[in-house]
Amino acid sequence: MDELELLKKDWKKEDQDYPKLSYKEIYKMILKKSSSIVKWIFIISLLEFVFWAIISLALKDSNMLDGVKDLDMNNIIIPASIISYAILIYFFYLFYKNYRNIIATDSTKRLMENILKTRRTVKYYVAFNLASLVVGTFISLFYVLKHDGNAISQIELASANGELFKVYAIYILVTILILAVVVGILLLFYWLVYGILLKRLNKNYRELKKLEV
């Protein structure tokens, strides 16, 4: 049982030996806990961005990207990267704004509304990251099939042997399998990190609803 639950029990006791906690004091405790959670959501999202940025820079000069360069995808990678970074920066702004709004909250109703906004922002953020991964993967697959020398040779050979559908099916199935594994890992990460924080935030929301009754 956490500190808030213990204090709430004391608040409800009739025994005068325990200090009475007012509605305002309990509200302040929930406000403090909620602002701390939202602050960590903001910090973790930034750390996640920095992590992937470091990975991208580490791979930039490696041989792993030589194949990508050969696909001549700059005409789509550069605009897509700019748009993605702009959207991510906007999400960081929303996370920070949610944090500032919760700190400045002066009523239970407003705090509940800000908690709901934070929950929606996190869900949209996770959905955007996963959707970007899926879309980016299939765009890359399209470029591989159209511009990669080995893929083109396999397709031409398969077409001559009447096995074109089989080759396309193998490429698509392998891509989906790898994508499913990566998405599964990301979902586990988001569930362990943001899911736990949102669960605590939801608990605060329920406590606020009880105070409103």
N, C-alpha and C positions, 0 to 999 in steps of 0.2 A: 504494500500500500504506500503510495507516495505522500509527500508532505501535504499536498492540497487535500487529499482524502482525510488525513489525520486531523487537519485543522477544521475541516468541515464537520467531522464528527464532534470535535470539541465545541464548535459553534452551536450545534444542535443540543448539546447536553444541558440539562437544567441545573446541574451541580455548579454551585457558585465558585468552587475551587478552581475551575478552569476559566481562562480568559475568554470572553465572548468576542467572536469575530463578526464584524459587521458585513453587510452586503458589499459595501464599497471595498473593504479589505480583501474579501475573496475575489472580487472582480479584478482588483489590481494584481493579485497573484496569477490569475488566469491570463491577464494581459501580458504580464512579464514572461510567462511560459510561452505564450503564443508568439510574441515578438522574437524570442530566442530561437524558436523553431523556424520561423520565416527567415531569420538572419542566416541560419545554417543552410537552408535551401538555396539562398542567394550565393553563399560562399561555395557550396559544393558544385553548383552549376558553373561557377567561374573556374573552379579547379578542374572540372571535367573538360571544359573548353581548353584550358591550358594544356592538359594531358594530351588531348587529340592534336593540338597545335604542335606540341613537341614531337609526337609520333610522325606527323606529316613532314616536319623539318628534317627529322632523322632519316626518313625514307627518300627525301628529295634528291639527295646525292648518291643514293644506292642504286645498284643494278636492277632492283625490283621495279623501278619506274621507267626503265629503258623501253620496255614493251609498251607502256602507256604512251610514251613520247612518239613511238612509231605509229600509233593509231591516229595521230593528228587530231586529238580531241580538244585542243586548246580553245577552239571556237565555241565549245559548249562548257568546258571545265571552268574557264575564267568567269563568264557571266554567272554560271551556277554558283560558283564559290562566292562571288560578290553578293548575290542575292541571299545565300545561306548565312553568310557572316552578318549581313544587315538584319536578317530576321532573328538571329541568335542575340545580337546586340539589343534588339528590341525586347526580347525575352528577359535579358539581364536587367534592362531598365524596368520592366514590369515587376520582376522579383524585388528589386530595390524599392520601387514605388510601393509595393505591398508592405514591405517592411516599414517604410516611413509612415504609411497610413495607419498601420496597427499601433505604432508607437504613439501617434497623435490621436488615437481613438479616445473619445470621451463618453461613450455610452455602450451598453451591452449590445444593443441592436446594431450599431455601427461595427462593433468588433466582430459580431457574427457574420455580417455582410463581408467584411474584409477577409475573414477566414475562408468563406465560400469563394471569393475572388482568387485567393491564393491557391486553393485546391484546383480551380479551373485552369489557372495559369500553368501549374505543374503538369496537369493532364495534357494540355495543348502542347507544352514543351516536349514531353515524352513522345506524343503522337507525331510531332514535326520531325524529331530526330529519327524515329523509326521509318516514317514515310520517306524521308530524304534518302535513307539507306536503301530502301527497296527500289525507289525510282532510279537512283544513281546506279544501282547494280544492273538493272535491266537496260539502262541506256548504255552502260559499258559493254554489256553482252552484245547489244546491237552493233556497236562499233567494232567489237572483236570479230563478229561474223562478216562484217562488210570490209574490214581493212586489215585484219591480221593475216599474214602470209600463210601460216600453217592452217588456220581455220579455212581460208579460201581454198587451199589445196584439198583439204578433206572434203569440203562441200562439192568441189568440182568432181572429185573421184566418186563420191557418193551419188552425185547426179548421174554420172555415166553408168553406174552400176544399179541405178534405180533404188537407191537407199537414202535418198535425200531427206525424207521425213525422219528416218532413224537417226541421222546425224543431228538434225535440229532438235529432236526429242532428247537426245543424250546431253547436248549442251544446256538445254533449258532445265532438265531434271537435275543435273549436277549443280547448276546455278541455284536452283530452288533449295536443294539440300544444304549447300554451304550457307545460303542466306538464312535458312531456318535455324541453323546452329548459331550463327552470329546474332540473329534477332533474339533467340532464346537466352543467350548469354547476357545481352543488353537488358532484356526484360527482367532477368534475375537480379542484375545490378540495380536497375531502377526500383525493383520491388524491395530490395534490401536497404536501399538508401532513401529514396524519396517516399517509398511506400510506408516505411516505419515512421518517418517524420509526419506524413499525412495522417497516419493512424493516430498519432499523438495530438495532431491538430484537430482531428475529428472528435477526439475525447474532450478537448477543451470546448469545442462547439456544443457538445451534449451537456457539459457542465453549465455553460452559459444559458442553454435552454431551460435547465432546471432552475436557475436563478430567476429567470423571467416568469416562471409559473407562480 
